[in-house]
Amino acid sequence: MNYIIPGLLFLFAVNFNYRPTLRKYLSNSDGWINFSIGFQGSPEDKGWALRIFNGEVKVIRSIPQDVDVKLISVQGKLLQEMITSAPHELLNLILQNKIIIDGNISYLQLFNYYTSLLMPNLPQNKMQKLQRRNDNNHCETKESVLYRNSDTDTSIYNRRKETLKGSREDPGVKWLEDPYLGEYTIDHFPRLQKKLDRHFNEKPQICTERPKLLTDWFRKEGLEYDREGHPWTPEFRQAEAFYYLMSHRQPIIDEEDLLAGTSTSKLPTGVIIYPDAQATMIWGELNSIEDRPLNPYSISTEDKAILHDVFPFWAEHNFREWVRNNADKPLCQLIEERWVCYFVWKSVGISHTVPDFAKVLQEGTTGIISEINNKITELETLESPLEKQTKVLKSMKRCLEGVNAYAKNLSSQARAMSSTETDPHRKKELQRIAQICEKVPAYPAETLDEAINCIWIIWVTLHMENTNTGLSLGRLDQLLQPFFEADMANLNETYQRKEYIRYALELIGCLFMRCTDHLPLVPDIGNYLFGGSSSDQAITLGGVTPSGEDAVNDMTYLILKATEMLTIRDPNVNARFNPEVNTHNYLRRLCEVNYTTAATPSLHNDNAVLASLEQHRYPLEHARDWSATGCVEATISGRHMGHTGSILFNLVAALEMALNNGTHPLMNWEIGPRTGRVDLDVFQTFDEFFNAFVAQLEYLIAKAVELNYYLAEAHSLYRPTPLLSSLIEGSLQNMQDVTNGGALYNTSGTANIGLADVTDSLMVIKKLVFEEQKISFAWLKDALENNFSGSENAYWHTYIQNKVPLFGSGNQEVLELANRITGLIHDIYASHQNYRGGPYTTGFWSMSQHVAYGNLSGALPSGRKAGKAFTPGLTPQPVASEDYLNNIRDVASLEPSHMDNNIAFNVKLVPPANGSREKIIEMMAGYVYGYFKNNGMQMQFNVVNADTLRDAMANPENYKNLLVRISGYNAYFVTLNQEMQKELIERAEYKIAD
């Protein structure tokens, strides 16, 4: 290592030792912030360290054994670049495995924060440099495609000006004469338009209310031990902290809103902080987060100070560090922290499930508390009282009391606001809100506005307890229809009913816009791993009832109309369709909303999803009540702790390790079993190599499952969820928190990324290396290492992509191989059991990981070149076939039982320039119906062409609300990183016949 690094470290030490303006940051409310960080120019270098202890900063030659975090530069010169990089660039060096991190990343981020204080202009200069680079990389386009096409009905925005007329074919539609509600546009709802304008034009703000209140409580009452030194029961500790939080947080009613309560104290959009999870990942970005190119947040000077005071308390007390300390730095965690092979979501939260809203709507929190009291009384009569179970029940009760305290404060706030309101109409609305919050959620709801307010208040409180990622609202149309029917039945005049339909639509719109009032905290590295993703609050519509009847109703169409008018990324609307039960009228409307919005809702085949769930032996009436969770995953509503996004797994990593005898090439790390060297032609048959791939896959999946187990245990001790538990069937009856297996059904869901890339790669190996013997395995490996450069390699690259049958081409042999692979992956997961005693489920969707993992992977035998994105979900490669029907047939022919955590099949459709709206939508409906009749499980559209997307890259200011479907979730195109934007542009386009 040269002397630039120690020189910079000595400069750091001198400044923080002697400058009072910097020294004040070395402590917080708990005293001095002590930590150490080491820097190695290479794995062989003994390096340098910086130790901060009791306000003294020392530079140490060589790295002590007890250093908190260590950075190892794979290429020596990168360490110099690292220490002068903006925080987001440092994280990207780690993501690319140019720097290896060993230890507590919270302290790395603290060091980054100190560096930003020492060199305050560095982050901004780096950000400006990056922004200029991004600007230079923008696609060169001609005049705006949007406005060039503005006189045609294929323009993205002009689609929203027209609606087809529906008919009352659906037996559950009782009040809507035209279920498509074509008479309404966003222009009829100035309240909603104002909310939309704020949503798109005002920057989200970091909110410190939650971490400040909770950290204050934990400092006073203790974390592992209470103030008397006794061990806490984790559930009871969390319940008491939750009650304090809910009774002390601000009761806010946003301007002109029909719903009470907000997720944060920042309006219109706040970023919720969960310091016991991964919030410290933004420590180093506090002085640059406002200026980063992708998804910046506003943060006040006061809030920066609050977070710097809060974060040291949690630096050692979070899920990752619990695993590191209690499992002795397990290999499974070290692999995950290299970012390449898998990501285990429990380092962030559990969230992915659907609470039992029906119960709280019908019984109120007081009814559930009464049930808990009866259970406690039963336990107290036993000869040997079950102390732990009693504590768990009391924890649920205390959380529900916290919900009631918050609702009471909202009622008081609404009443206070109404007393000073001068507008008579708004005064009346506030008085009604005050009445509603006096009643719900404490008592059963009776009207639609009570039901929606009840759901929203519960929603806010659940997100105060548990991370806002993937918690889902479930079958909202089924929940709300009884209240809508009852309200309509009380109205006698036609004009009253018409006005109430408009009011109901506005209520749904307010709920949708309230769901946009919070965002997950995303450090800049997350913009590359989960780019553009919001909280992914899934709503599920339609399908069948638990008894198997048509579930489509008035509220289904009202929610679809709100989806169409608002065209926002979250909530994530998912629609169930049963080809044997649901009507063509409903399917046509689903396709029209997709056409209008360009990207939503996602469409699911009830029959295929139910077939995938049969293996779990759920009662049929429970299985039929499934809801999509997070992205697309099936969860049994109100009964199931599925954590459906527990593991995001890179299938290509296992293939690359099989090609390299257990070594992953990017990490240059021999982590897998030694399965044989390709360059020595040790494999005599395709099955021999396939077995090598299996061995690597089994190894990596076992490591991912191991880490998921450790993190699940950390959740049960650090952040059990007694409120969520009170709203999941089984937990109250079993007297056990859902983090400990209390739910009626317990599974862990996985997303497996790169299926088409792996299938196609194995098919190329099978055909060209072993069966036809046109190339040697050694030659193929050399071509991959050279990224198919050179004339001979280029020839074979073209040959592979044009002559070898690929998944999605309609070839039976490659389809059989795909089913073999999906079955293998499913069976490997099924051989494992999660911490809660349940099985793992297998899905093939990718969020945006197909881009991130693709960027971290070399060239593949499929012809995909190094660094290029994988295909999204299980979508075939664009070169697989020019015939869209081949794609449909192959995806529909995959075995549903292998995919019990659902799939994401992405389709980019391009409507004709001057096509009839009705014909376009009928063609779309025909595609969906044919796919579903052939047992296809899920389908999602981007109804937009590449020219429009290129123009949006060049002119983002014209496309703030251009919605696109990634792989299971929606995003605004202009918020995506360029790699993701290019992946969307390069997806295969299929023209809708005129």
N, C-alpha and C positions, 0 to 999 in steps of 0.2 A: 504494500500500500504506500502511495506517495505521501508527502507531508501536507498536502492541501487539506485532507480530512482532519488530522489532529490540529492543524492551524485553525480551522473553522470551529472545532470543538473548544479550543482554548479561548477563541474570541467569544463564543457563546458563554463560557464559564465566567470570564471577566465581566461581561456585561450584566449577567444575572447575579453575580456576587456583589457588584458595586453600584449598580444603577437602581435607585429606589423605585423608579417608575416601572421597572421590570421585576424587581424583587417581590413586589406585592402579589404577583401572580404565582409565587412559589407556595402559597398557603391558601386555605379556604376556611370555612367555618369550623372544621374539625382540627385545624392545626396545619403543620407543614405537610406538603404533598411530597412523599418520598418515592423515588423509583430510579431505575437504572436502565440504560439502553446501550447495546453493543453494536459495533460496525466492523464487518469483516470484508476485506477486498476480495477474498476467495475463500472457499472452504478450508484451505490449508493455512491461511493467514491468521496469526494470533490476534490481530485487530486492536481496536481501541474501544474504550467505553466511557460513558458519561454517567456519573452517579450524582443524584440530587438527594441530600439527606439533611433534614432539619435546617433547611435554608442555605446549605452550603453546596456549591456546585464544584465537582472535581472531575478532571480528565484523567483516565487510567490507561496505562499501556497494558494491553492484553485484556481479554474479556473475562470477568469473574464468573464462577460457576453459577452463582445465584442471580445473574442478571435477569431482569424482568422480561426483556424482549431483545432479540438479536436480529440484525439484518445482515444477510450474506449476499454479496454481489456475485452473480455468475460471471460477469465480465468486469474486471477491476475498475475500468473507467466509469462504469455506471454508478458506482457509489458516489463519486464526485457530483454526477448529474443529479443523483437522488437528493443529496443534502441541500441542493439549491433549487429543488423543484417545488412547484405549487403542490398542495396536498393531493389534489385529484390526479396529478401526473405521477406522483409517487405510488398511489394505489394502483394505477394502471401498469406501472413497472412490475408490481407484485403480481397483478393479474396475468401479465405476459410471462411470468416466471423468469424475468431478468433479475429480479431480486427475490430472495427467499426470506420469509419472516418466520422466526421461531420464538414463540412466546406470546405475551399479552399485547394484542394490537391496540388496546386502549392507551397504553403508554407510548406506543409509536405515534398515535394521534395527538397525545398530549405534547410530545416533543415537536410535532409539526405545528401545533398551536403556538408553542413558545418561539419557534423559528419565525412564524408570521408576525409575532410581536417584535422580535429583534430586527427583522427586515420587513417592515410593514408594506413596502411597495412591491415586494416580490410576488405575492399571490396575484395582485392585480395585473402586474406586467406579464406574468405567465398566462393569465386568463386572456388578456388582450392579444397576446401572441397566438394563442390557440384559436381565438375567435377569427383573427385574420386568416389563419390557415383554413378554418372551416369555410369562411367566405370565399376564399380562392378555389376551394374544391366544389363549390356549388355548380350544379349542372348548367351548362350553357343552353338556353332554350330560346325559341322565338317568342313572339308576343304572347301574352298570357292565354293559355289554353282555355281557362275558365271564361274569360270575357270574349274570346274568339267564338266560343260555342254558345254564348249566352242567349242566342235567339232560337236555340233548339231545345227540345224537351229532354235531351240527354245531358244537358248541363247539370252538374252535381246539385247546384242550389235551386235551379228551376224545377227539379223533380219534386220539390217540397210544396209547390204551388198547386198541385193537382192530386186528387184521390179518386180511386174507383168507387163505385157504389156497391155496397154489400147487400146481402139478403139475410133474412132471419131463418136460416137453415138449422142452426145449432140449437138443440133442444134446451140448453141451459140459458139461452139468451131470451130474457123475458120482457125487457123494457126498452131496448134500443131498436127503433124502427130501421135505421141504417147503422149496422154494427161498425162500419168503417168510419163513421162520424165525419164524413167528408165536408160537412158545413163548417167545421172548426179549423182554424189555423192559429199559429202563434200570435197573429195580430189581434185575436179575440181575447188575449190574456196579457195585458200590459204588465201585470205583476210578475208573470213568469218571464216575459221578455227582459224586464229590468234585471231579474236574477241572472239570466243568461249573459247579459252584457257585463255584469260584474264578474261572473265566472270566467269569462274569456279575457277580460281586460285588466284585472287586478292580480298582482303577484301574490302567491300563497305566502303566509307568514309563519315562522317558527313560533309555536305556543309553548310556554314554559309552565303553564298553570298546573298541569298534572304532575310533572316531576318535582316541582317546588313543594306542593302540598304533601305529596307522598314522602319525599325525602325528609321534610320537617317532621313528619309523624314517626318515621323509622329512626331518626336520630334520637327522638325522645323516648320511644317505646321499645326500641331494639329490633334486630333482624333475626338472628338465630336464637337469642335469649331476650326475655322481657326485661323490664327495668329492675325487677327483683333478682335477676340472674337465673330464672327458671327457663328451661327450653320451651319455646313456643310450639304449639300445635300449628303447623304451617297454614292450614285452612282457616283457623280462627284468627291468626295474625293478619292474614290477607283480608279477612272480612272486616276486622276492626279498622284496618287502614283504609279499606274501601268506604266504609261508613263515614270516616273522617273526610275523605276526599269528596264524596257526594254531598255531604251536608255543608261543605265550605266552598265548593267551586261556584263560580258566578252563574246565576240563573238568567240566561240571556234569551230574549225573544227578538229575532231579527226583524228589521223593518219590513212592514207589510206582510209578514209571514202569517200563515194559517196554522203553523205548528210551533209548539213551544220547545225550547231547548236547543243547544248547539253542542257540537262535538268538542270545540275549543273556544277560547276567549277571543280568538282572532276571526274577523269577518272580512270578506265572505268565506275565505278558505284558510284554515289553519293546519299546521303539520303537527301531529301528536307525537310526543316524545315518550319512549319506553326505555328508561335508562338501565333496567335490569335485563334488557335484551341487547340490542346492538346500537343504541343511541350514541354511545361514545365513539362510534365510527365517524361522526361528523365533528368531533372535537377539533381536529386539525383544520377543518373547513370553516370555522366560525368567522374568520375574517375574509373569507373568499366566497362563501356560499351564495352571496347576493350577485356575484359577478360571473359565476360559472356559465359556460355557453348553454348547457342543457338543464332545463328545469331548475332555475335558480329560485331561492327562497329569500324573502325579506327577513331580517332579524335586527332587533333594536340593540343598542349598546347595553341597555339594562338586561335584556334577555341573554346576551352573551355572558354577562357577569353571573347571572343566575346559573347558567349551564356549567360554567367553569367552577362554580361552587358545588353544584350537584354531582357532576361527573366523577370526581375523585371518590365519592362515597360508594359508587357502583363499579369502579374500575376492576375491583377484585370480586365483586358480588354480582355476577351475571352468569347466564347459562354456559357460555363458552368456558369461562374461567372455573366454574364448578367442575366441569368435565376435566379440564387440564389438571386441576389440583387433586381431584378425587380418583381419577383413573390414571394418574401418573403419565401425563402427556401421551395418550394412546396414539398408536400409529394411524388409526382410523381418522383421528382429528387432524393429524399432520397432513394426511393426504387431502382431506377436504379443504384445508387452508392453502393448498396450492391451486384451488379453483378449477382444476381441469377435469376431474373425474366425476365428481358429484357435489351437490349442494344439499345440505340437510336443513330444512326450513325451521326446525325447532330451535335453532339458534336465534331466530327472530320471534317466533310465537307458535301457538297451536291453531287457534282461530278456525280453521277450515271445517265448519259444521253448520247445521241449521237448528236454531233453538225452537222450542215448542211454543210458538206464539199463540197457537190456538188455546192452550191451557190458560195463559195469562189473560187472554181476551175473554174467556168464559168464566174464570174464577177470580181474576184479579190477584194481586200479590197477597192481599189479606186472606184469600182462600187458600193459597199455597202455604202461607204462614200457619194457618189453622191446621193443615195437614201435617206440617212439620211438628207443631206442638203436640198433636196426638201421638206422633211417632216417638217424640221425646218422653212423653208420659208413659208409653208402653215400656221403654227402656228402663225408666226409673223404677218400675215395679219388679224388675228382674232381681233375683238374688245376687247375681254378680253383674252389676251395671257395666255396660260397654262404654267406657269413658271416651275412647277415641271416636266411636260412632256418634256419641252424643255431641261431642265437640264439632264434628263435621256438620251435623244437623243444625246446631246453633249458628254455625258459620253461614249456612245458607239463609237462615232466618235473618241474621244481622245484615247480610247484603240486601235482602229484600226490603228491610227497614231503611237502608241507605237509599234505595230507589224511591221509596215513599217520601223520604226527607227532601230529595231533590225535586220531586213533583210538587210538593207543598211549596217549596221556595219559588218554583216557576209560577204557581198559582198566585202567590203574593206579588211577584214581579208584574204579572199581567194586570192584576188589579191596580197596582200603583201606576202603571203606564196608562191605564184607561182613565184614571182620575185626572190626568193632565192632558189627555188627548183632546184636541179641538175639532177634529174631523169626526162627525157623528157616525159615519160608516165604520171607520177604523175603531172608534170607541166601542162600538157594538161587537166588533170582532174580538177585541182584547177582553171584553167582559165574558164572551163565550169561551175564550181560551182559559180564562181564570176558572170558570165553572168546570171545564173539561179536566183541568189538572187537579182540581179538588177531588175528582171522581176516579180518574184513571192515572196510572195503572193499578191503584189500590183496589178498585172494585171493578166488576165486569163492565165491559163496554156495551153500549146499546145502540149507538148511532155510528155512521161511517166516520164522522170527524173525530169521535171519541176513539174509535178503533185505530185510525191512522196515527193520532197523537199517542195512543198507548204504545203502538209498535215503535214509533220514533223515540219515545222516552226510554223504552227498554233498550233500543238500539244504541243510544248514546251511552247508557250505563254499562252495557256489555263491552263497549270500546274503551271505557275507562278502566275496566278490569283486564282486558285481553287485547293483544296487538291487533290493529286494524288492517289485517291482511287476510282476505278470503272468508271472513265470517259472512254468512249469506242469509237472505231474507226468506228464502223458501217459496212456497206456492202462494204468492200474494193474492192472486185472483180467487183462490179457494178460501183464503182467510177473510177476504173483504166482501165477497158476494152476499152472505147473509145480512150484513149490515146495510148494504146498498138496497137489497130487496125490501127490507123492513122500512127503510126511509121512504122509498118510492111508494110503498103500499099506503103510507100515511098521507100521501098527497092525492087530492081528488081531481084537480084541474090539470088539463093538458099543459098549459103554460107553466104551471108550477113544476111539473115533472121535467119539462124541457130545461127550465132554469136550474133545476137540481142536478141534471145530468152535466150541465156546464160546470156547476160547483164541484161535483165529484171529480171531474176531469182536472179542475184547478187544484183540488186537494192532492191528487196523485202527482201532478206537476210539482207541487211544493215538496212532497216527499222525495221525489227524484232530485230536486235541486238541493234539498237538505243533505242528501247522500253525497253531494259534491262538496260539502262544507269542511271536509277533512281529507288529508292525504297521508299515506304512509311516509315515514322519514326515509329518504333515499340518499345515502352518500353517493358521491359522484361515480364510484365504481358500480353502483347499482344502476346507473343510467346505461351501462353497457351490459349488465347481467339481466336486468328486468326493465329495459327501456320503455318509457311511456306508460307503464302500468300504474293504475290507480289502486284503490283498496279492493277492487274486484268483489263488489257486493252483489252476488248473483241473485236474480229474481227468476222464478220458474213459472211458466204459464201453460195452461192447456193440458193435453194428455187425457188420462182417464182417472176416474175416482177410485178410491180403495175397493169399491164393489165392481169396478170394470166398466162403468158407464162413461159417456162423453162428459168431460170435465170443463169444456169451454163454456164460458158464461159472459154476462154483461161486463164484469170487471176485466175479463181477459181482453176484450176489445178496448175498454177505456185505458188500460195500461199500455196496450199497443199504440193507441193514439198519442199518449203522452211520450212514448218512446220516439215516435215519428216526429212530433212537433219539436221536441227538445234536442234530439240528436246529440246526446252527450255520452262520454265514454263509460261512465259509472252512474247508476248501477248497470251491471252486466246482465242483459236480458237474455234468457234462454227459453225456448219454446219447445214443448213436447208435442209430438204428433203421432197418432196411432192410425195407420192406413186403413185399418178395419173399422174404426169407430169414429174418428174425427172427420169433419166435413171438408169438401173441396173449398167451400167458402172461407173456412178458417185457414187452410193452406195457402190459398190465393192471397189472403191478407198478410200472412207471414212473409210471403215473397215480396209483396208490395212494400212493406215496411223496410225490408232489406234493400229494395231498389231505391227507396226514398232516402234512406240514411246512408246507403252505400256499404253498410257493414253489420247491421244488427237487426233482429236477434239471431243468436245461434240456434240451429234446428237439431232436434234429437228424435230418434225413432224409438217410441215406447217399447215396441216389441223386441228390438235388439238389445236395449238397455236391460229389460227384464230378463232376457235370456242370459245376459252376462252375470246377473245377480243370482241366478238359480243355485249356483254352487254354494252360496252362503246360507241357503235354507231359511231365508226370511219368510214369515207367513206372507201369502200372496197379497193380502190387503195392506200389509206394511210395505212390501216391495213396490206396489202400485202407487204408493204415496211418496215416491222418491223426488228429490229436488236436486238441481245442479248446485254445486258448491264451488266457490272461488272462480275457476275458469269454466270447466265443463263437467266436473266429476259428480257421479251419482251418490247421494246420501239419503238415508231413510229419515224423513223429516221428523225432527223433534225426538228421535230415539237413538241417534247414532253419533258416536264420537269417532269420526272417520279420519281426521286430520289428513285429508285427501291429497295434500301437497307436501307430504313429509319428506320425500326424497326426489330431487331432480337429477336424473342419472344420464351420463354421457355414454351411450352405447359404443360410439366410435372409439373412445379411449380403450375399451377392451379389445377392439379389433387392432388398434395400433400396437398394443402390447403383445398381441398374438403375432403380429408381423415383426416384432423386435424382441422376441424371446423373454417377455416379461418386463422389458424396460419401456417406460413411456418416453418418446423422443423429445418432446418439449421440455419435460421436467428433467430429462436425462437421469432418471432414477429407476433403479432395478427394484420395483416394488412387487411385481407379480411373480407367479411361479415360472420356473424355467421350462418352457414348453417346446423349444426347438428353434433352430436358426433357419430362417427362410433362405438366406443367402447361400447356405450350404446344401440346399435342396433335400433337407432331412424328411420332408413330408412326401410320402409316396402316393397318397390318395387325398381326395378332397375331404373325406370324412376325418382323416387324421388332422388336417388343419382345422376343420370345423371343431373338433374336440379341443384343440389348443385354444380356440376362441372361447369355447364353453368354459374352460378352466380359468381363463382371465376374467370372464364375466362373473363366474361364481365367486371368485376372490374379491373383486371390487364390490359386488352387491353385498357380500358378507360384511365387508368393512363399513359400507354405508349403513347397513342395518345395525351394526354394533354402535356406531356413533348416534344413530337415532335413538337407540335404547338408553345410552348414557344421558342424552339431552332430555329424554322423557322423564327420567328419574330426577334430573335437575328441576324440571317444571313442577313435579309433584312436591318438591321441597321448597323451591324459591317462589313459584307463582302458581299454586293451585287456583282453581277458578270456581269458588262456591256459588257465585251468582249464576254463571253458565250452568253449573251442575243442577241448580234448582229448576232449570228450564230444559233439562234433558231427561227423558223417561228412563227410569232404572236407577239413577243416582240417588234420589231421595229414598226409594224403596231399599236400595242396597246400602244406604247410609255411607256412601263413598263418593269422593270427588271424581269428576270425569278424568282428571289426570292420573288417577289411580285405578281406572277401569270400572267406574261406577255406572256408566251408560249401559243401556240394554244391549246395544251392539257396539263392538270395538274393532276397528281396523286401522291400518295405516296405508295411505295411498301413495303411489309412486308415479312419476312421469318419466318415461324413458325416451330419450331424444336421439334422433338419427336413425330411425328404423329403415327408411328408404335407402339412406346412404350405406348402411351396413348390408342390407339385402342385396343391393346392386353390386356392392364390392365383392361380396361372397359369390354372387352369380358370375362375375367376370373371372374370378379365380377358378371357379368350378369349370367354366366353359373353356377359357383360353389356356389355362395352365394345365389342367388335369385331363379334361375330356378331349379337346381338340389339339392340345399340346402345341399351340401356335407360338407361345412365348414361354420362357422358363420363369420359375418363381423368382430366381435370383435377378433376372433381367427386370421383372416387374418391380421388385423392391428398389432397384437402382433408379428406375424411371420415376418412382414415387419420391425418392430422395432428391431428385433433380426437378421435381414439379413438372414433369412431362416436357421439359425444355429440350431442344434439339430436334432435328428434322425427323429422325426415326421415332422418337418418343411422341412427337406431334402427330405422326401418322397413326400410331396405335391409340393415341388419345381420341382422335376422330373416329377410329374404328370402333372403339369401345362404346362411344356415345351414339353410334349409328347402327351397329351390327349386332351387339349383344343385347338380348332381351332384358328389359329392366322392369322393375315393379311399376305397374300402371300401364304397361303395354298390352295387356290382355293375354300374355303368355302363361300357360298353365304351369309350366315348370318353375318359373320364378314366383308365381303365386304360392305354389306348394312350399318353396323355400321360405317365403315370408311367413307362412303359417307355422312352419317348423321353428323359426326364430321367435315369433311371438309366443308360441307354446313353451319354448325353452325358458324364455324370460319369466313368463307367468309362473312356471313350475319352480324356478329357483326362488322367487319371492315367496311362493306359497309354502316352501319348506322352512321358512322362518316365522317366528312369533314375535309380536311387539311387546313392549314393556307392560302393556295393559292386558296381555294374555290373548290378544286377537291376531288374526292373520293379516298379511300384506296383500294389497290389491295392485293390479298392474294397469297403467294407462300409457297411452302414446299421444301425448300433447307436449308442448315445449315452452309455454309462455314466450319469452324471447331468447331462451337459452340456445336455440338452434343457431342464432347469430353469434352469441358469445363463445359457445363451444366450437363453432366452426372457425372462429378467429384464432383459436388455440390449437387447431389440429392441422396436420400436414396433408399432403395430397393423398387421395384415396384411389383404390383400384377402380371405383365407379367412374372415374374421370373428373371427379370434383377436385379442383386445385387447392393448394394450401391456403388457408386463411379465409376461404369462401364459406358462406353460411351453409349449414345443413338445410335440408328441406324442412319446412315448418310442420310440426306434428308428425303425422305419418303420410303427408302429401307426397305423391310421386315427383320425381325430378321433372323439370319442364321438358327435357328431351325424351322422356319416356314414350310419349305418344302425342301425335297431333290431334288425335280423336279423344275428346273429353269423355266419351262413353267408355273408353278403355279404362281410364282412371276410375270412373264410377264403378265399373264391374269388379275391378281388382280390390278396391277398398271395401266394397260391399261383401266380397267373398272371404274376407278375413273372419276367423272364428271368434264369435262374440265372447265365448267363455275365457278367451285369453286376455280380454280387455275389460276387466271388471272395474277399472277406474276411468273408463271412457277414452275417447280419442278426439283429436282435432284434425278434421279433413278440410283443408283450405282450398277454396276455388275462387279464381279471379274471372269474373264474367264481364264481358264488354258488350253493352247494348248497341244496336245499330244507331247511326247518327240521327236518323229521322224516323225511328221505329215507333209504332203504336204502343202506348203505355200498356194497354190491355194485352196485346200480343206478347210483349216482353215478359210480363208477369206470368202469363199462361205458360210460356216456355220454361221459365224458372220453376214454376210449380210442377211441370212435367218432369224436369230433371230430378227434383226432390222426391216426387212420388215414386218414380221408377227406381231410384236409389234405395228408398225405404222399403219398397215392395221386395227388393232383392236382399233385404236384411242389412243394409247399410246403417251404421249406428249414429253417426253425427255428421253434420255438414255446416260449413259457415262460408259466407260469401264476402268478397270484396267486389262490389259492382262499380268498378272504376278502371280507367285505362292507364297505361304507363305514361302517356303524354301528360295527363293531368297531374300525375304524381311527380313527374320531372318538373313541371311548372311550379308545383308546390315547393319543391326543393329550392328553386331559384327565386320564388316570390312568396315566402312563407307568410308575409303580412296579409295576403289575400285569402289564406286558407286556415285561419285559426281553428275553425270547427270542422275541418275535413276529417271525418271519422274513418279509421281503417281497422280491420280485424287482423290481429297478429297471429297467435296460435292459442285460442281459448279466451282471449280478452280483447277489449277494444282499446284504441289509443288515438290521440290526435296526431296525425302524420307529422306535423311540424315540430312536435316535441321529441321525436325519435332521433337517435344518433344516425349518422350517415350510413353506417353499415346496414342498419335495419331498414332505412329508407330504400337503399339500393336493393336489398333482398326483396322488398315488396314490389319494386319496379320490375325485377327480373323474374318474378313468378310467371308461370305460363298463363297466357290469356286465351280464353275461349269465347269466341263471338257468339252471342245469342242470335239465332237465325231470325231473319226478318219475315 
